Amino acid sequence: MRIVYILFFILFVLMLVLGGERGAKSFITLVCNVFIGAISIFLLLIGVSPYLIIIVSSLVFCLVTIKFQNGLNIKTVSSLISVLIVCIFSCVIIYIFSIKGHIGGFNEIEMQEEEVFFLGSAVEFKMVNILMVAFVWGQLGAVIDTSMAISSSLHEIFIHNPDYSKRKLIYEGAVIGKDILGTTVNTLSFVFLGESLMLFIYYRTYVYSTNTIINSSSFFQEIFSLLLSCIGCLIIIPLTSFIYAIICRNKKIHNFIAKFSED
């Protein structure tokens, strides 16, 4: 436990030294997100609807992460709306494929662990609900980063080219998205490989065939999370561009947000 405290201290010092005030805000945001996640898990375990938890927690995560660090302005509002839409879309996809793919419950590897035999039989919450929250949270960070990258770039373009039409802004967002899409997908892929390393070693040790691996619940849960995150990052690019363009070209919405802008 002492090592964890040391690493947290090193992280805080580096963020403060290298990031200054923004680094301190980022660390506070990290702590707040952990606290929000802990509260959400508690609410999930006592029976609160996972859909409500996903929407509310995602909204709070976005407000803390986006608004606290970047203030309230057109680009943060665009990102906030886009991320919430992607979260709702992800819930629908997860619900459909969790039923078709039977990903609820423990997978075949977890069923062999000793801890399973000490679990009570009167557990009243569904594992599908936990997986749904886990999948959405798993993609949230990458989706927020991608959305903010698009909206921030479009905001700079719009400042220097205020006469750009809605279609032109959407086109510029697509061009920016092409530049960051490859690195985003690669980042998610490396995270998947790092988290699944022990799983692949397990498959190799017990001589799993390719067909068995593809049809295993453990592999499906991991690859489903990766694909969902990649799809979310793909959808967020045109969605953020479209919403930002609408806000900028609509004078009433633009002026309303500008009244509360912190830029």
DRENDO-1510 file (C-alpha; in Angstrom, 1 decimal, always signed):
<recs>
REC; n; res; u; v; w
REC; 1; MET; +0.0; +0.0; +0.0 .
REC; 2; ARG; +2.9; +2.3; +0.7 .
REC; 3; ILE; +4.0; +1.9; -2.9 .
REC; 4; VAL; +0.6; +3.2; -4.1 .
REC; 5; TYR; +1.0; +6.3; -2.0 .
REC; 6; ILE; +4.5; +6.9; -3.3 .
REC; 7; LEU; +3.3; +6.5; -6.9 .
REC; 8; PHE; +0.4; +8.9; -6.3 .
REC; 9; PHE; +2.8; +11.4; -4.8 .
REC; 10; ILE; +5.1; +11.1; -7.8 .
REC; 11; LEU; +2.2; +11.6; -10.2 .
REC; 12; PHE; +1.0; +14.6; -8.3 .
REC; 13; VAL; +4.4; +16.3; -8.3 .
REC; 14; LEU; +5.0; +15.6; -12.0 .
REC; 15; MET; +1.6; +16.9; -12.9 .
REC; 16; LEU; +2.2; +20.0; -10.8 .
REC; 17; VAL; +5.7; +20.7; -12.1 .
REC; 18; LEU; +5.0; +20.0; -15.8 .
REC; 19; GLY; +1.4; +21.1; -16.0 .
REC; 20; GLY; +1.3; +24.0; -13.5 .
REC; 21; GLU; -2.2; +25.1; -12.7 .
REC; 22; ARG; -3.7; +22.9; -15.4 .
REC; 23; GLY; -1.8; +19.9; -14.0 .
REC; 24; ALA; -3.2; +20.6; -10.5 .
REC; 25; LYS; -6.7; +20.7; -12.0 .
REC; 26; SER; -6.1; +17.5; -13.8 .
REC; 27; PHE; -5.1; +15.7; -10.6 .
REC; 28; ILE; -8.1; +17.1; -8.7 .
REC; 29; THR; -10.3; +15.9; -11.6 .
REC; 30; LEU; -8.7; +12.4; -11.3 .
REC; 31; VAL; -9.5; +12.2; -7.6 .
REC; 32; CYS; -13.1; +13.4; -8.2 .
REC; 33; ASN; -13.6; +10.9; -10.9 .
REC; 34; VAL; -12.5; +8.1; -8.7 .
REC; 35; PHE; -14.8; +9.3; -6.0 .
REC; 36; ILE; -17.7; +9.5; -8.4 .
REC; 37; GLY; -17.0; +6.0; -9.7 .
REC; 38; ALA; -17.0; +4.6; -6.2 .
REC; 39; ILE; -20.4; +6.2; -5.5 .
REC; 40; SER; -21.8; +4.9; -8.8 .
REC; 41; ILE; -20.6; +1.3; -8.1 .
REC; 42; PHE; -22.3; +1.5; -4.7 .
REC; 43; LEU; -25.6; +2.7; -6.3 .
REC; 44; LEU; -25.4; -0.1; -8.9 .
REC; 45; LEU; -24.9; -2.8; -6.2 .
REC; 46; ILE; -28.0; -1.6; -4.2 .
REC; 47; GLY; -30.2; -1.9; -7.3 .
REC; 48; VAL; -30.2; +1.5; -9.0 .
REC; 49; SER; -30.9; +1.2; -12.8 .
REC; 50; PRO; -27.6; +0.8; -14.7 .
REC; 51; TYR; -29.0; +3.0; -17.5 .
REC; 52; LEU; -29.6; +5.8; -15.0 .
REC; 53; ILE; -26.1; +5.3; -13.5 .
REC; 54; ILE; -24.5; +5.4; -17.0 .
REC; 55; ILE; -26.3; +8.6; -18.1 .
REC; 56; VAL; -25.8; +10.4; -14.8 .
REC; 57; SER; -22.3; +9.2; -14.1 .
REC; 58; SER; -21.2; +10.0; -17.7 .
REC; 59; LEU; -22.7; +13.4; -17.4 .
REC; 60; VAL; -20.9; +14.1; -14.1 .
REC; 61; PHE; -17.6; +12.6; -15.5 .
REC; 62; CYS; -17.9; +14.9; -18.5 .
REC; 63; LEU; -18.7; +18.0; -16.4 .
REC; 64; VAL; -15.8; +17.4; -14.1 .
REC; 65; THR; -13.3; +16.4; -16.8 .
REC; 66; ILE; -14.3; +18.8; -19.6 .
REC; 67; LYS; -15.9; +21.8; -17.8 .
REC; 68; PHE; -13.5; +22.0; -14.8 .
REC; 69; GLN; -10.4; +21.8; -17.0 .
REC; 70; ASN; -11.5; +23.7; -20.0 .
REC; 71; GLY; -14.2; +26.0; -18.7 .
REC; 72; LEU; -17.7; +26.6; -20.1 .
REC; 73; ASN; -17.7; +27.5; -23.8 .
REC; 74; ILE; -18.9; +26.4; -27.2 .
REC; 75; LYS; -16.3; +23.6; -27.6 .
REC; 76; THR; -17.0; +22.1; -24.2 .
REC; 77; VAL; -20.7; +22.2; -24.7 .
REC; 78; SER; -20.3; +20.5; -28.1 .
REC; 79; SER; -18.2; +17.8; -26.6 .
REC; 80; LEU; -20.5; +17.3; -23.7 .
REC; 81; ILE; -23.6; +16.8; -25.9 .
REC; 82; SER; -21.6; +14.5; -28.3 .
REC; 83; VAL; -20.3; +12.3; -25.5 .
REC; 84; LEU; -23.7; +11.8; -23.9 .
REC; 85; ILE; -25.2; +10.8; -27.3 .
REC; 86; VAL; -22.4; +8.2; -27.8 .
REC; 87; CYS; -23.0; +6.9; -24.3 .
REC; 88; ILE; -26.7; +6.4; -25.1 .
REC; 89; PHE; -25.8; +4.7; -28.4 .
REC; 90; SER; -23.3; +2.4; -26.6 .
REC; 91; CYS; -26.0; +1.4; -24.1 .
REC; 92; VAL; -28.2; +0.3; -26.9 .
REC; 93; ILE; -25.4; -1.7; -28.6 .
REC; 94; ILE; -24.3; -3.3; -25.4 .
REC; 95; TYR; -27.9; -4.3; -24.5 .
REC; 96; ILE; -28.5; -5.9; -27.9 .
REC; 97; PHE; -25.2; -7.8; -28.1 .
REC; 98; SER; -25.2; -8.8; -24.4 .
REC; 99; ILE; -28.4; -10.7; -25.2 .
REC; 100; LYS; -27.2; -12.1; -28.5 .
REC; 101; GLY; -23.7; -12.9; -27.3 .
REC; 102; HIS; -24.6; -14.1; -23.8 .
REC; 103; ILE; -21.9; -12.1; -22.2 .
REC; 104; GLY; -23.6; -11.8; -18.8 .
REC; 105; GLY; -22.2; -13.6; -15.8 .
REC; 106; PHE; -18.7; -15.0; -15.2 .
REC; 107; ASN; -16.7; -16.3; -18.1 .
REC; 108; GLU; -15.2; -19.8; -18.2 .
REC; 109; ILE; -11.9; -18.7; -16.6 .
REC; 110; GLU; -13.5; -16.8; -13.7 .
REC; 111; MET; -15.7; -19.8; -13.0 .
REC; 112; GLN; -12.6; -21.8; -12.2 .
REC; 113; GLU; -11.3; -19.3; -9.6 .
REC; 114; GLU; -11.6; -20.2; -5.9 .
REC; 115; GLU; -13.4; -16.9; -5.0 .
REC; 116; VAL; -16.4; -17.9; -7.0 .
REC; 117; PHE; -17.2; -20.7; -4.5 .
REC; 118; PHE; -17.4; -18.2; -1.7 .
REC; 119; LEU; -20.0; -16.0; -3.4 .
REC; 120; GLY; -23.5; -16.1; -1.9 .
REC; 121; SER; -26.4; -17.5; -3.9 .
REC; 122; ALA; -28.8; -14.6; -3.0 .
REC; 123; VAL; -27.1; -12.0; -5.2 .
REC; 124; GLU; -29.9; -10.0; -6.8 .
REC; 125; PHE; -28.1; -7.9; -9.4 .
REC; 126; LYS; -27.4; -8.9; -13.0 .
REC; 127; MET; -23.9; -9.2; -14.2 .
REC; 128; VAL; -25.0; -7.8; -17.5 .
REC; 129; ASN; -25.7; -4.5; -15.7 .
REC; 130; ILE; -22.2; -4.4; -14.4 .
REC; 131; LEU; -20.7; -5.2; -17.8 .
REC; 132; MET; -22.8; -2.5; -19.4 .
REC; 133; VAL; -21.4; +0.1; -17.0 .
REC; 134; ALA; -17.9; -1.2; -17.3 .
REC; 135; PHE; -18.0; -1.1; -21.1 .
REC; 136; VAL; -19.3; +2.5; -21.2 .
REC; 137; TRP; -16.8; +3.7; -18.7 .
REC; 138; GLY; -14.0; +1.9; -20.5 .
REC; 139; GLN; -14.6; +3.9; -23.6 .
REC; 140; LEU; -15.4; +7.2; -21.9 .
REC; 141; GLY; -11.9; +8.5; -21.6 .
REC; 142; ALA; -10.9; +7.9; -25.2 .
REC; 143; VAL; -14.2; +9.3; -26.5 .
REC; 144; ILE; -13.9; +12.5; -24.4 .
REC; 145; ASP; -10.3; +13.0; -25.6 .
REC; 146; THR; -11.3; +12.6; -29.2 .
REC; 147; SER; -14.3; +14.9; -28.9 .
REC; 148; MET; -12.3; +17.6; -27.2 .
REC; 149; ALA; -9.5; +17.3; -29.9 .
REC; 150; ILE; -12.1; +17.8; -32.6 .
REC; 151; SER; -14.0; +20.7; -31.0 .
REC; 152; SER; -10.9; +22.5; -29.9 .
REC; 153; SER; -9.4; +22.4; -33.4 .
REC; 154; LEU; -12.7; +23.5; -34.9 .
REC; 155; HIS; -12.9; +26.3; -32.4 .
REC; 156; GLU; -9.5; +27.7; -33.5 .
REC; 157; ILE; -10.5; +27.3; -37.2 .
REC; 158; PHE; -13.8; +29.2; -36.6 .
REC; 159; ILE; -12.1; +32.0; -34.7 .
REC; 160; HIS; -9.7; +32.6; -37.7 .
REC; 161; ASN; -12.5; +31.9; -40.3 .
REC; 162; PRO; -15.8; +33.2; -38.8 .
REC; 163; ASP; -17.4; +33.2; -42.3 .
REC; 164; TYR; -17.1; +29.4; -42.6 .
REC; 165; SER; -20.5; +27.7; -43.4 .
REC; 166; LYS; -21.9; +24.7; -41.4 .
REC; 167; ARG; -20.9; +22.4; -44.2 .
REC; 168; LYS; -17.3; +23.7; -44.3 .
REC; 169; LEU; -16.9; +23.3; -40.5 .
REC; 170; ILE; -18.2; +19.7; -40.7 .
REC; 171; TYR; -15.7; +19.1; -43.6 .
REC; 172; GLU; -12.8; +20.5; -41.5 .
REC; 173; GLY; -13.8; +18.3; -38.6 .
REC; 174; ALA; -13.7; +15.2; -40.9 .
REC; 175; VAL; -10.2; +16.2; -42.0 .
REC; 176; ILE; -9.0; +16.7; -38.4 .
REC; 177; GLY; -10.6; +13.3; -37.5 .
REC; 178; LYS; -8.6; +11.5; -40.2 .
REC; 179; ASP; -5.4; +12.8; -38.6 .
REC; 180; ILE; -6.1; +11.6; -35.1 .
REC; 181; LEU; -8.1; +8.5; -35.9 .
REC; 182; GLY; -5.1; +6.2; -36.5 .
REC; 183; THR; -3.3; +7.1; -33.2 .
REC; 184; THR; -6.6; +6.8; -31.2 .
REC; 185; VAL; -7.3; +3.3; -32.5 .
REC; 186; ASN; -3.7; +2.3; -32.0 .
REC; 187; THR; -3.8; +3.6; -28.4 .
REC; 188; LEU; -6.9; +1.5; -27.7 .
REC; 189; SER; -5.4; -1.5; -29.3 .
REC; 190; PHE; -2.2; -1.3; -27.2 .
REC; 191; VAL; -4.4; -1.0; -24.1 .
REC; 192; PHE; -6.3; -4.1; -25.2 .
REC; 193; LEU; -3.0; -6.1; -25.8 .
REC; 194; GLY; -1.6; -5.0; -22.4 .
REC; 195; GLU; -4.7; -6.0; -20.5 .
REC; 196; SER; -5.2; -9.2; -22.3 .
REC; 197; LEU; -1.6; -10.4; -22.1 .
REC; 198; MET; -2.2; -12.8; -19.2 .
REC; 199; LEU; -5.3; -14.0; -21.0 .
REC; 200; PHE; -3.4; -15.0; -24.1 .
REC; 201; ILE; -0.8; -16.7; -22.0 .
REC; 202; TYR; -3.6; -18.7; -20.4 .
REC; 203; TYR; -4.9; -19.7; -23.8 .
REC; 204; ARG; -1.4; -20.8; -24.9 .
REC; 205; THR; -0.8; -22.8; -21.6 .
REC; 206; TYR; -4.0; -24.8; -21.9 .
REC; 207; VAL; -3.6; -25.2; -25.7 .
REC; 208; TYR; -6.8; -23.4; -26.8 .
REC; 209; SER; -7.6; -23.8; -30.5 .
REC; 210; THR; -8.3; -20.7; -32.5 .
REC; 211; ASN; -12.0; -21.7; -32.8 .
REC; 212; THR; -12.2; -22.1; -29.0 .
REC; 213; ILE; -10.6; -18.7; -28.4 .
REC; 214; ILE; -13.0; -16.9; -30.8 .
REC; 215; ASN; -16.0; -18.5; -29.2 .
REC; 216; SER; -14.9; -18.1; -25.6 .
REC; 217; SER; -16.8; -15.7; -23.3 .
REC; 218; SER; -13.6; -14.3; -21.9 .
REC; 219; PHE; -12.2; -13.3; -25.3 .
REC; 220; PHE; -15.5; -12.0; -26.4 .
REC; 221; GLN; -15.8; -9.7; -23.4 .
REC; 222; GLU; -12.3; -8.3; -24.0 .
REC; 223; ILE; -12.6; -7.8; -27.8 .
REC; 224; PHE; -16.1; -6.4; -27.4 .
REC; 225; SER; -14.8; -3.7; -25.1 .
REC; 226; LEU; -12.1; -2.8; -27.6 .
REC; 227; LEU; -14.4; -2.7; -30.6 .
REC; 228; LEU; -17.0; -0.7; -28.7 .
REC; 229; SER; -14.4; +1.9; -27.8 .
REC; 230; CYS; -13.1; +2.2; -31.4 .
REC; 231; ILE; -16.7; +2.5; -32.7 .
REC; 232; GLY; -17.4; +5.2; -30.1 .
REC; 233; CYS; -14.3; +7.2; -31.2 .
REC; 234; LEU; -15.3; +6.9; -34.8 .
REC; 235; ILE; -18.8; +8.1; -34.2 .
REC; 236; ILE; -17.7; +11.0; -32.0 .
REC; 237; ILE; -15.7; +12.6; -34.8 .
REC; 238; PRO; -18.6; +13.5; -37.2 .
REC; 239; LEU; -21.0; +13.9; -34.4 .
REC; 240; THR; -18.9; +16.6; -32.6 .
REC; 241; SER; -18.2; +18.3; -35.9 .
REC; 242; PHE; -21.9; +18.4; -36.7 .
REC; 243; ILE; -23.0; +19.7; -33.3 .
REC; 244; TYR; -20.2; +22.3; -33.1 .
REC; 245; ALA; -21.2; +23.5; -36.6 .
REC; 246; ILE; -24.9; +23.8; -35.6 .
REC; 247; ILE; -24.1; +25.7; -32.5 .
REC; 248; CYS; -21.7; +28.1; -34.3 .
REC; 249; ARG; -24.1; +28.8; -37.2 .
REC; 250; ASN; -27.2; +29.2; -34.9 .
REC; 251; LYS; -27.0; +32.8; -33.6 .
REC; 252; LYS; -29.5; +32.2; -30.7 .
REC; 253; ILE; -27.7; +29.1; -29.4 .
REC; 254; HIS; -24.3; +30.7; -30.0 .
REC; 255; ASN; -25.1; +33.9; -28.1 .
REC; 256; PHE; -26.8; +32.0; -25.3 .
REC; 257; ILE; -23.7; +29.9; -24.6 .
REC; 258; ALA; -21.5; +33.0; -25.1 .
REC; 259; LYS; -23.2; +34.7; -22.2 .
REC; 260; PHE; -21.9; +32.0; -19.8 .
REC; 261; SER; -18.6; +31.4; -21.6 .
REC; 262; GLU; -15.5; +31.4; -19.5 .
REC; 263; ASP; -13.1; +32.1; -22.4 .
</recs>
